[in-house]
């Protein structure tokens, strides 16, 4: 029995049990090392789910050079979804590459990710959120790129690609997407309309006017609101003017007059923008007498949407007389400086028929020049020069290929008892005016004969603000009011307006309002940071009057490196940012600057950086196994020694 016991002890004793335990633990550690992480887990869906977050809109080529205005918009088509761990990338690492944290996208809600700088809005209770990447330049190529939305497991949920080129990465394996979305003109976005409509296919995306956090709306084609031909009954060989008014002029790419004649000739003639009359115009060469011309107007926007007007037939009369006459009249008596007056008159042909065309009026020696169309009768409004004197007006009338010139003279001067005024402040020109500072404004009004404008209606307006002070002048024609300087720094126009006895006058002064900023910064400074370690800084910016300074640009930088972080202060003037310690040990200067208009404030501190001697990188599979092996061997030696 004793011998059997010893044999059993040898087979099932502590040494054998520890060996078995070692084998089991090593196998478990090997299995642990081979398990995939969240970033390794991948499943290949056949197609995007019919419900859930989608890439709703993308603006990759904003108008002009403002590449930081690029944005991508997500839209939730179903119930609210927690975007924790979701990612948005263009796959090759040159795009946004953002992982979302702490964001719940509500049903029918929008989340906008902009390339530029701004204040992040992660409160989507109003259905709209906004994140900023802080890029000074765009992240999407103007010639072609892609965008991929993935859930926390790395599973592709939605995909979008446009254009062509090396920046366009193919869709994930087994993801149903064929081709790319065609490129759109500068200033247009591509998106789904209605929001979230369609499947993961290029055909689901249309050219849009950027909406940024609002429902997508397809830009309608141009509308030809009005058009006409002058004259409507032209003489033979008389040139005609075709004009058209088109809505949404910013998005009009081309306006043409489409013409065809009685002999079967067809052509399109471009119409140029006439700023004076806010319309498009083209002069069409007249046809011989007895001939006719069909005219219609075509308007096209940059994405190819076209609108065509109805056609009109123009019959050209025979036996035209080229002699043109004009009876022109100017204002009666003198006009005041800057006053608007009219030139009127009738224009006709030698045969007595009324003429239509264009009239051009110029005042030599001034910048006064006016150009307008007329039909049968001239009614042109001009503005008198600002200086007193006698001026000539040269008038040129053009109609049907014929020209006629006329001249008029006008006297410009102030009538008896014209109203004058002035405005001044109690602060000298070399004295600084701070935001919110109390200041006094003094206005004075009088007539040209020297008498004061008593009890005149007056108001003082500060342009660009809501300040509008209404009062009446005293018996000396004066007014004095106290006002606080605007709360934002800048140059402001202070205008004094006064009216009395049917006459009006105004005077203005420009005052520069300045600000002073105070910056406070908190952080774990004075310690030694490891290379590459995150440095968290918080702080607050205040105006000179201790009021919180919101929307102030904060620039944090490590001098001697190109590492720079930009954020904006919140409503209470607070900010928080993170930098990364330089990757070379040494002593650096850390500078934080607050910038608000012309006002700046800076804070600096010494930054000590040492090498990272603590290597936390561990082999996932064999590290734990080696530790366990060492522990078991130590236990075995201990047992053998004290057995």
C-alpha positions in Angstrom: 0.0 0.0 0.0 2.8 2.4 0.8 4.5 1.5 -2.5 1.3 2.2 -4.5 0.8 5.4 -2.8 4.3 6.6 -3.8 3.5 5.6 -7.4 0.2 7.5 -7.4 2.0 10.5 -5.8 4.6 10.4 -8.6 1.9 10.3 -11.3 -0.6 12.8 -9.9 1.6 14.9 -7.6 2.2 18.6 -7.6 5.1 18.5 -10.1 3.0 16.7 -12.7 0.0 19.1 -12.0 2.2 22.1 -12.5 3.5 20.7 -15.8 -0.1 20.2 -17.0 -1.0 23.7 -15.9 2.0 25.1 -17.8 0.9 23.3 -21.0 -2.7 24.6 -20.7 -1.6 28.2 -20.0 0.8 28.2 -23.0 -2.0 26.9 -25.3 -4.4 29.6 -24.0 -1.8 32.4 -24.5 -1.2 31.1 -28.1 -4.9 31.2 -28.7 -5.1 34.7 -27.2 -2.4 36.0 -29.5 -4.1 34.7 -32.6 -7.5 36.3 -31.8 -8.3 39.3 -34.0 -8.5 42.9 -32.6 -11.3 45.3 -33.6 -9.1 46.8 -36.2 -8.4 43.3 -37.7 -12.0 42.1 -37.7 -13.5 42.4 -41.2 -16.6 41.1 -42.8 -17.5 41.7 -46.4 -21.1 42.7 -47.0 -22.6 42.2 -50.3 -24.3 45.6 -50.3 -25.0 48.6 -48.1 -27.9 48.1 -45.6 -31.1 49.7 -46.8 -31.4 51.7 -43.5 -28.8 53.3 -41.2 -26.2 56.1 -41.7 -25.3 57.0 -45.2 -22.9 59.4 -47.0 -25.5 62.0 -47.9 -23.5 64.8 -49.5 -19.8 65.7 -50.4 -18.4 69.1 -51.4 -14.9 68.4 -52.7 -14.3 71.5 -54.9 -15.6 74.7 -53.2 -15.8 78.0 -55.1 -12.5 79.8 -55.4 -9.4 78.8 -53.4 -11.3 78.1 -50.1 -10.3 74.4 -50.0 -10.8 74.3 -46.3 -14.6 74.7 -46.9 -14.8 71.1 -48.2 -17.2 68.9 -46.2 -18.8 65.5 -46.1 -22.3 65.0 -44.6 -23.7 61.9 -43.0 -27.5 61.3 -42.7 -29.4 58.7 -40.5 -32.2 57.2 -42.6 -33.6 55.0 -39.7 -33.6 55.2 -35.9 -30.8 56.9 -33.9 -27.4 55.2 -34.0 -24.4 55.5 -31.6 -21.4 56.3 -33.8 -18.8 55.3 -31.1 -15.9 53.7 -33.0 -17.3 54.4 -36.5 -14.8 55.7 -39.0 -14.8 57.9 -42.1 -11.8 57.6 -44.4 -10.7 57.7 -48.1 -8.8 54.4 -47.6 -5.4 55.7 -48.9 -4.7 57.8 -45.8 -4.7 61.2 -47.5 -8.3 62.1 -46.6 -10.2 62.8 -43.4 -9.4 59.5 -41.6 -11.6 60.2 -38.6 -13.0 57.9 -35.9 -16.1 59.2 -34.1 -16.4 59.3 -30.3 -19.3 60.4 -28.1 -21.7 61.1 -31.0 -25.2 59.7 -31.3 -26.7 60.5 -34.7 -30.5 60.9 -34.3 -33.1 59.7 -36.8 -33.2 62.0 -39.8 -30.2 63.8 -38.3 -27.2 65.3 -40.1 -23.5 65.1 -39.1 -21.2 67.4 -41.1 -17.4 66.9 -41.1 -15.6 70.0 -42.5 -12.0 70.1 -43.6 -11.4 73.6 -42.1 -11.3 75.0 -38.7 -14.2 75.8 -36.3 -15.9 74.9 -33.1 -17.1 71.3 -32.9 -20.8 70.8 -32.2 -21.4 67.2 -30.9 -24.8 68.1 -29.4 -27.2 66.7 -32.1 -30.4 67.4 -30.1 -31.4 69.8 -32.9 -30.7 67.1 -35.5 -27.4 68.7 -36.7 -23.8 68.2 -35.6 -20.6 69.6 -37.0 -17.0 68.5 -36.7 -13.9 70.3 -38.0 -10.6 68.6 -39.1 -8.6 71.8 -38.7 -7.0 71.5 -42.1 -5.7 74.6 -43.9 -6.1 72.9 -47.2 -8.6 70.5 -48.7 -8.5 66.7 -48.1 -10.4 65.6 -51.2 -8.9 65.7 -54.7 -10.8 67.8 -57.3 -10.2 65.3 -60.0 -11.2 62.1 -58.2 -11.3 60.5 -54.8 -13.4 58.2 -52.5 -15.0 58.1 -49.1 -15.7 55.0 -46.9 -18.0 54.8 -43.9 -17.3 51.8 -41.6 -18.9 50.6 -38.3 -16.8 49.8 -35.2 -16.0 46.3 -36.4 -14.5 47.7 -39.6 -17.5 46.5 -41.7 -18.1 48.9 -44.7 -21.5 50.5 -44.4 -21.4 53.1 -47.2 -19.0 54.0 -50.0 -18.7 56.9 -52.5 -16.2 57.6 -55.2 -16.1 60.3 -57.9 -14.0 61.2 -60.9 -10.9 59.2 -61.7 -7.2 59.1 -61.0 -4.8 57.6 -58.5 -6.7 59.0 -55.5 -9.7 56.9 -56.3 -9.5 53.6 -54.4 -11.7 50.7 -55.4 -14.7 49.8 -53.2 -14.2 47.1 -50.5 -14.3 43.5 -51.6 -17.8 42.2 -52.3 -19.2 45.8 -52.0 -21.7 46.5 -54.8 -20.5 49.7 -56.4 -19.8 50.1 -60.2 -18.1 53.1 -61.7 -17.8 56.5 -60.1 -20.0 59.6 -59.7 -19.2 62.1 -62.6 -17.3 65.3 -61.7 -19.4 68.4 -61.1 -18.4 72.1 -61.7 -16.7 74.1 -59.0 -18.9 75.2 -56.2 -21.3 72.2 -56.6 -21.6 69.2 -54.3 -22.7 65.7 -55.0 -25.4 64.2 -52.8 -28.6 62.1 -52.5 -31.9 63.8 -53.1 -34.2 63.3 -51.2 -31.8 62.8 -48.2 -30.6 59.2 -47.8 -32.4 58.2 -51.1 -31.1 55.3 -53.2 -28.6 52.5 -52.8 -24.8 52.5 -52.8 -24.5 53.3 -56.5 -23.2 56.3 -58.5 -26.7 56.8 -59.9 -27.9 57.7 -56.4 -25.9 61.0 -56.4 -26.8 64.2 -58.2 -25.2 67.6 -58.6 -26.5 69.9 -55.8 -26.1 73.4 -54.4 -24.2 72.8 -51.1 -26.7 72.6 -48.2 -24.3 71.7 -45.2 -26.5 70.2 -42.5 -29.8 70.8 -44.3 -32.0 68.8 -46.6 -30.5 68.3 -50.1 -32.3 70.1 -52.9 -31.6 69.7 -56.6 -30.7 73.0 -58.1 -33.5 73.9 -60.6 -32.6 75.0 -64.1 -32.3 78.7 -64.9 -35.6 80.6 -65.4 -36.0 83.2 -68.2 -38.2 85.6 -66.3 -38.5 88.1 -69.1 -37.1 88.8 -72.5 -37.8 91.1 -75.4 -36.5 92.5 -78.7 -35.9 96.2 -79.3 -37.4 97.5 -81.6 -40.3 95.1 -81.9 -41.1 96.3 -85.4 -37.6 97.1 -87.0 -37.1 98.7 -90.3 -35.2 96.9 -93.0 -31.5 96.2 -92.2 -32.0 97.8 -88.8 -30.0 96.1 -86.0 -32.1 94.8 -83.1 -31.3 94.4 -79.4 -32.3 91.1 -77.8 -32.3 91.2 -74.0 -33.3 88.6 -71.4 -33.5 88.5 -67.6 -32.5 85.2 -66.1 -32.9 84.3 -62.4 -30.1 82.8 -60.3 -27.5 84.7 -62.4 -24.6 83.3 -60.3 -25.4 79.8 -61.6 -25.9 80.7 -65.2 -23.2 79.3 -67.5 -24.4 80.5 -70.9 -27.2 82.6 -72.4 -27.7 82.6 -76.1 -30.1 84.0 -78.7 -31.1 81.2 -81.1 -32.0 82.6 -84.5 -33.2 81.3 -87.9 -34.0 83.3 -91.0 -36.4 83.0 -93.9 -33.6 81.6 -96.1 -33.1 78.7 -93.7 -29.9 80.1 -91.9 -29.6 79.1 -88.2 -27.1 80.3 -85.7 -26.7 80.9 -81.9 -25.4 84.2 -80.7 -24.0 84.6 -77.2 -25.6 87.2 -75.0 -23.4 89.3 -72.7 -24.2 90.5 -69.2 -25.2 94.2 -69.1 -24.6 95.4 -65.5 -26.4 98.7 -66.0 -29.7 97.0 -66.8 -29.1 93.8 -64.9 -29.8 91.6 -67.9 -28.2 89.7 -70.8 -28.0 91.4 -74.1 -27.0 90.8 -77.7 -27.1 93.0 -80.8 -28.3 91.1 -83.8 -27.6 92.4 -87.3 -30.8 93.4 -89.1 -32.3 91.7 -92.1 -33.2 93.3 -95.4 -36.7 94.9 -95.6 -39.4 92.3 -96.1 -37.3 89.5 -94.5 -38.1 87.9 -91.2 -36.2 86.4 -88.3 -37.3 83.9 -85.6 -35.7 84.5 -82.2 -35.7 82.5 -78.9 -33.5 82.7 -75.8 -31.6 79.7 -74.3 -30.2 79.7 -70.8 -27.9 76.9 -69.4 -26.4 76.4 -66.0 -23.0 74.8 -65.3 -24.4 71.3 -64.9 -26.1 71.3 -68.3 -29.7 72.1 -67.3 -31.2 74.2 -70.1 -34.3 76.4 -70.4 -35.6 77.7 -73.8 -38.1 80.5 -74.3 -40.9 80.6 -76.8 -39.9 81.8 -80.3 -40.9 85.2 -81.7 -41.0 86.2 -85.3 -39.6 89.6 -86.3 -40.7 91.2 -89.6 -38.4 93.9 -91.0 -40.1 96.8 -92.7 -39.1 98.1 -96.1 -38.1 101.7 -97.1 -36.4 102.7 -93.9 -35.0 106.3 -93.6 -31.6 106.5 -91.9 -32.2 110.1 -90.7 -32.7 110.2 -87.0 -34.0 113.1 -84.9 -34.2 113.7 -81.2 -35.8 116.4 -79.0 -34.0 116.3 -75.6 -34.8 118.2 -72.5 -32.9 118.6 -69.2 -33.9 119.9 -65.7 -35.5 123.3 -65.4 -33.3 125.6 -63.2 -30.4 124.5 -61.1 -29.9 121.2 -59.3 -28.2 120.6 -55.9 -24.9 118.7 -55.7 -25.5 115.0 -55.8 -29.2 115.5 -56.7 -30.8 113.0 -59.1 -32.4 114.6 -62.2 -33.9 113.4 -65.5 -33.2 113.8 -69.1 -36.3 113.2 -71.3 -37.1 113.4 -75.0 -38.6 111.8 -78.1 -36.5 110.0 -80.8 -38.0 109.5 -84.3 -37.1 108.7 -87.8 -37.5 111.2 -90.7 -40.7 109.4 -91.7 -42.2 110.1 -88.3 -42.0 106.6 -86.9 -40.7 106.3 -83.3 -37.2 104.9 -82.8 -35.8 102.6 -80.2 -32.2 101.9 -79.2 -29.7 103.1 -76.6 -28.9 106.4 -75.1 -25.5 107.3 -73.6 -25.0 110.4 -71.4 -21.6 111.6 -70.1 -20.6 114.7 -68.0 -17.0 115.6 -69.1 -14.5 116.1 -66.4 -16.3 113.8 -64.0 -16.9 110.1 -63.7 -20.5 110.5 -64.5 -21.6 108.1 -67.3 -24.9 106.4 -68.0 -26.0 103.9 -70.6 -29.6 102.6 -71.0 -32.0 101.3 -73.6 -35.1 103.2 -74.7 -38.2 102.6 -76.7 -39.9 105.6 -78.4 -39.2 107.9 -75.5 -36.1 108.7 -73.4 -36.4 108.9 -69.6 -32.9 108.8 -68.2 -32.0 109.5 -64.6 -28.6 111.1 -63.9 -26.8 112.3 -60.7 -25.4 115.8 -60.5 -21.7 116.3 -59.6 -20.9 116.9 -55.9 -19.2 120.3 -56.6 -21.0 123.5 -57.6 -20.6 124.8 -61.1 -21.9 124.7 -64.7 -21.5 121.3 -66.4 -22.1 120.1 -70.0 -23.8 116.8 -70.7 -22.9 115.0 -73.9 -25.7 112.7 -75.1 -25.4 110.1 -77.8 -28.4 108.3 -79.2 -28.1 105.1 -81.2 -30.9 103.4 -83.1 -31.0 101.1 -86.1 -27.4 101.7 -87.1 -27.9 105.5 -87.0 -26.4 107.9 -84.4 -27.4 111.4 -83.3 -25.7 113.6 -80.6 -27.0 116.3 -78.4 -25.6 118.6 -75.7 -27.2 120.1 -72.6 -25.9 122.4 -69.7 -26.9 122.2 -66.1 -26.1 124.5 -63.1 -25.2 122.8 -59.9 -25.4 124.7 -56.7 -26.9 124.9 -53.2 -30.2 126.8 -53.0 -30.9 129.3 -50.3 -31.2 127.6 -46.9 -29.7 124.3 -47.9 -29.1 122.2 -44.8 -25.6 121.3 -43.5 -24.4 119.3 -40.6 -21.3 118.0 -38.8 -20.5 115.3 -36.3 -17.6 115.1 -33.8 -16.6 113.1 -30.7 -15.0 114.0 -27.4 -12.1 111.6 -28.0 -9.0 113.0 -29.8 -7.7 111.3 -32.9 -4.6 109.9 -31.2 -6.6 108.5 -28.3 -7.4 104.8 -28.2 -11.1 103.8 -28.1 -11.7 100.5 -26.5 -14.7 98.2 -27.0 -17.6 99.1 -24.7 -16.1 102.4 -23.7 -18.4 105.3 -22.9 -18.1 108.2 -25.4 -19.9 111.4 -26.3 -21.1 112.3 -29.8 -21.8 115.9 -30.7 -23.8 116.8 -33.8 -24.5 120.3 -35.2 -26.9 121.3 -38.0 -27.4 124.7 -39.7 -28.6 126.3 -42.9 -26.4 127.7 -45.6 -27.4 131.2 -44.5 -25.9 130.6 -41.1 -29.1 130.1 -39.1 -29.2 127.1 -36.8 -31.5 124.2 -37.6 -33.7 124.3 -34.4 -35.7 121.3 -33.2 -34.6 119.4 -36.3 -35.3 115.6 -36.4 -32.0 113.9 -36.0 -30.5 110.4 -35.4 -27.1 109.0 -35.0 -26.5 105.5 -36.6 -23.5 103.3 -36.0 -23.3 101.2 -39.1 -22.8 97.4 -38.6 -24.4 97.5 -35.2 -27.9 98.0 -33.8 -27.1 101.4 -32.5 -29.6 104.1 -33.7 -30.2 107.1 -31.4 -33.1 109.3 -32.3 -33.4 112.9 -30.9 -34.0 116.5 -31.8 -31.5 119.4 -32.0 -31.7 122.2 -29.4 -32.2 126.0 -30.2 -28.5 126.2 -31.2 -29.0 123.3 -33.7 -26.9 121.0 -31.6 -27.3 117.5 -30.3 -25.2 115.6 -27.7 -25.6 111.9 -26.9 -23.7 109.4 -24.9 -23.1 106.0 -26.4 -21.0 102.9 -25.7 -18.4 101.9 -28.3 -19.3 98.7 -30.2 -18.5 95.4 -28.5 -16.4 94.2 -31.4 -13.1 95.7 -32.6 -13.0 97.3 -36.1 -13.5 100.5 -38.1 -17.1 101.8 -37.7 -19.0 104.6 -39.5 -20.8 106.9 -37.2 -23.4 108.8 -39.3 -25.4 111.9 -38.2 -28.7 112.3 -40.1 -30.8 115.4 -39.8 -33.9 116.8 -41.6 -35.6 120.2 -41.2 -38.0 122.3 -43.3 -38.1 119.6 -46.0 -34.4 119.4 -46.4 -32.0 116.7 -45.3 -28.3 116.4 -44.6 -25.9 113.9 -43.2 -22.3 113.7 -42.0 -20.1 110.8 -41.0 -16.9 110.0 -39.1 -14.9 106.8 -39.1 -13.7 105.6 -35.7 -11.4 102.7 -35.0 -12.5 100.6 -32.0 -9.8 98.4 -30.5 -9.7 95.6 -28.0 -7.2 94.1 -25.5 -7.1 90.4 -24.8 -5.8 88.7 -21.7 -4.8 85.0 -22.0 -4.5 82.5 -19.2 -3.2 79.0 -19.8 -3.1 75.9 -17.4 -1.2 72.7 -17.9 1.3 70.3 -16.4 4.3 72.5 -17.2 7.7 72.3 -15.4 7.8 68.5 -15.7 9.8 66.4 -18.2 7.7 65.0 -21.0 8.5 62.0 -22.9 9.0 62.3 -26.7 5.7 61.9 -28.5 3.7 62.3 -25.3 0.4 64.2 -25.4 0.4 67.7 -23.7 -3.0 68.9 -22.6 -3.5 72.7 -22.2 -6.6 74.5 -21.1 -7.2 78.2 -20.6 -9.4 81.2 -21.0 -9.4 84.5 -22.9 -11.0 87.7 -21.7 -11.5 91.1 -23.1 -10.1 94.2 -21.5 -13.3 94.7 -19.4 -13.0 91.1 -18.1 -15.8 89.8 -20.3 -15.4 86.4 -21.8 -13.9 86.4 -25.3 -15.7 83.8 -27.4 -14.7 82.7 -31.0 -11.1 83.8 -30.5 -8.5 81.9 -32.5 -6.0 80.1 -30.3 -2.7 79.0 -31.9 -0.5 76.6 -29.8 3.0 75.8 -31.2 6.3 74.3 -30.2 9.0 76.8 -31.3 11.6 75.2 -33.5 9.2 72.6 -34.9 6.3 72.8 -37.4 3.8 71.3 -34.9 0.9 73.8 -34.5 -2.6 73.3 -33.2 -5.5 75.8 -33.8 -8.8 76.0 -31.9 -11.4 78.6 -31.1 -12.7 79.7 -27.7 -16.1 78.7 -26.6 -19.0 81.0 -25.5 -17.3 81.5 -22.1 -13.9 82.2 -23.6 -12.6 78.7 -22.6 -10.5 76.4 -24.7 -8.8 73.1 -24.5 -6.2 71.6 -26.8 -3.7 68.8 -27.1 -0.2 68.9 -28.6 2.4 66.2 -29.0 5.8 66.6 -27.5 8.7 66.7 -30.0 10.3 63.4 -31.0 13.8 64.6 -30.1 14.8 65.3 -26.5 15.8 68.8 -25.5 14.5 72.1 -24.2 11.8 73.8 -26.2 9.6 76.9 -26.0 5.9 76.3 -26.0 3.9 79.4 -27.1 0.1 79.9 -27.0 -1.3 83.0 -28.8 -4.9 84.4 -28.8 -5.9 86.3 -31.9 -9.0 88.4 -32.1 -9.0 90.9 -34.9 -6.1 93.4 -34.3 -5.8 92.3 -30.7 -3.4 89.5 -29.6 -2.1 88.0 -26.4 0.6 85.4 -25.9 1.8 83.0 -23.3 5.1 81.0 -23.3 6.6 78.3 -21.2 9.7 76.1 -21.3 9.1 72.5 -22.4 11.5 69.8 -21.3 11.5 66.6 -23.4 13.4 63.4 -22.7 13.7 60.1 -24.5 11.0 57.4 -23.9 13.0 54.8 -21.9 9.8 52.9 -20.9 9.0 50.6 -23.8 5.4 49.4 -23.4 5.3 47.4 -26.6 4.8 43.7 -25.7 4.5 40.7 -28.0 0.8 39.7 -27.7 1.2 36.0 -27.8 4.6 34.9 -26.4 5.1 37.5 -23.7 2.6 36.1 -21.2 3.7 32.6 -22.0 7.4 33.4 -21.2 6.4 35.0 -17.9 4.3 32.0 -16.9 7.2 29.7 -17.9 9.6 31.7 -15.7 7.3 31.4 -12.7 6.8 27.7 -13.1 10.5 27.0 -13.4 11.1 29.1 -10.3 8.5 27.0 -8.4 10.1 23.8 -9.6 13.6 24.8 -8.4 12.2 25.9 -5.1 10.4 22.5 -4.7 13.5 20.5 -5.6 15.7 22.5 -3.2 13.4 22.1 -0.2 12.0 18.7 -1.0 
